[in-house]
Structure formats: structure tokens, C-alpha cells
Amino acid sequence: KISGFTAMLKAKQKPDISIGAHCSSPYTCDFKGQCWNEIPAKSVLNIIGLKAATKFAMHKAGIVAATDIPQDFPLKDGEVDLVRLLRENRDHMDAEPVREFLDSLEYPLYFMDFETFQPAVPLFELSQPYQQIPFQYSLFRRKTKNAELEHFEFLAPPGADPRQPFIETLLRDAGEQGTVLAYDQNFELTCLDTLAQMFPDRAEQVKLLASRVKDLMLIFKKRQCFKPATKGSYSLKEVLPAMVPDMSYTGLPIYSGVMAASAYDKLQTETDPAKIASARKNLLEY
């Protein structure tokens, strides 16, 4: 491999290699922007919800946009409904299951999101390499259907184990009644399960909280609610601006969970008060 790489670097011209799945796997190539600069924004290659093999088969067949996909184009399982919706290029709402979901919600209604970081070398007792350590949450509450939103938040100070103050503060803020909505609940539920095992005296309260959680993501994952702007993705980063155009993560100093984890990880050894204050401000804003 090294010999091949060395020969490539000494070459006078760039390798004559067509774009393909290798541009993003096992990670995104630094030269993708150069090689893809003539690919239009509405290209089938930018449809997030399709498998790579399907997208490149379309590209090789000369299909440019989703609206150009032929009715008889061979598709993988799970791609048929998505392609139909993209081809129609219109909003879709499957009203009955969405209404059933909304009718199942109980007030007070909570909206919950966690952030975690994963130290390679464990920093705290009873933790493992790369274990998800929750350090921050955002929790909104709406007491009744027409009530104003209330916001609760927690961001652990760096240096100390954040898990006990995290769960104790969350249990206080989340109460004991009402539906708790999460987006991709598996992440929050996994964190809660780990915390219940770590703090047996709080286990019953934590399990009660977990039993109240419902997953808002499923509406979009099942395409009961669909907007072409999501490009077939049900990631919150795509769904949020599609559903609420004046809201997005664009422009935030921290705009992803990976960046939040990295920022908090750096705080463990940061001593400059100004940098600590700035990082905390950016984390809370995110």
C-alpha cells in the first residue's frame, strides 16, 4: 500500500478514478469537494436515505434528480416508498398514525435531550474506556396544551464526575408524570439504564422516567411525516430546518454532538476562565 501511495504522490497527474462509495467510506475523503464540484445539489447522489449502491447505479445510468428516477428502476428493500415520495417532490402527511401518536401524549409534556462524552482513558471511578458519560441535558416542559414552554438545563462543571448531579437534577426537573419526548430515544434510554445500574437508590425513579419516554423520531423514520428537503434523512439536523425553516444549527459555534463532546472533554484540563466561560456559553446555546 505504501509503495502505491508513494508512486501516486510522485505522479504528475491526479489518479483517474471515478467518484463512488469510496469517496465517503470508511471516511469522507478530503478531496471529495474537488472531485464532486460538478455534482448538482439536487443530484440523486445527495439523497441521504438511499443506499450508496443504488445512488451510484442511478448516477451511472444518467439519472440526475430524484424526479427523473424511472418507475421501473430496481430498488432495494425500504427504498421504494422513499423514491416515490422524492419523485412526487411534495410534502406528505399520513394523518391517522400521526394523530394517534399525538393523542397518546400526556401533559405535562417534556422535551428531553442529553449530551455525553467518551473519554478514551476513564476519568472517573466505575467507568470504562469510551463509556458514554452524560454531562448535559436540555429539558423543556409544557404543563398544558396552551401553556408557555418552561426550560430547565444542566451542564456539569468540569473536573468532577458529572453523573450523580446529572441524574439527581434531571429527576427533580422531569417530575413523575407526563410524557417525555426524545428524538431517537435509544440514546437517552441507554444513558438512563446505565445510571439506574450505577445508582441503585435512584433506580426506581430512573426506570419510571424511562417508561414515560416516547420517540418523536419515529414519525419521520417511518415517513408518516415527510418533506423533500430532508433528502430522505430522519436526522434532526435535516428534519429541523425542513419543518421549521427559521431554525437550524447553522452559525452555532457548536453544532453537533461530536463537537459538544469535544468541547466538554477539553474543559477537563482548561484553566483559562475566559475559555471556560466561552465553552459553557456555546454548550448551553447548542
Secondary structure, DSSP 8 states (H G I E B T S, - for coil): -HHHHHHHHH-SS-------GGGTSSS--TTHHHHTTTS-TTBGGG-TTS-HHHHHHHHHTT--BGGG--TT----TT-HHHHHHHHHTS-EE-HHHHHHHHHT--SSEEEEEEEEE--SS--STT--TT--EEEEEEEEEESSTTS--EEEEEE--TTS--HHHHHHHHHHHH-SSS-EEESSHHHHHHHHHHHHHH-GGGHHHHHHHHHTEEETHHHHHTTSEE-GGGTT---HHHHHHHHSTT--STT-S--SHHHHHHHHHHHTT---HHHHHHHHHHHHH-
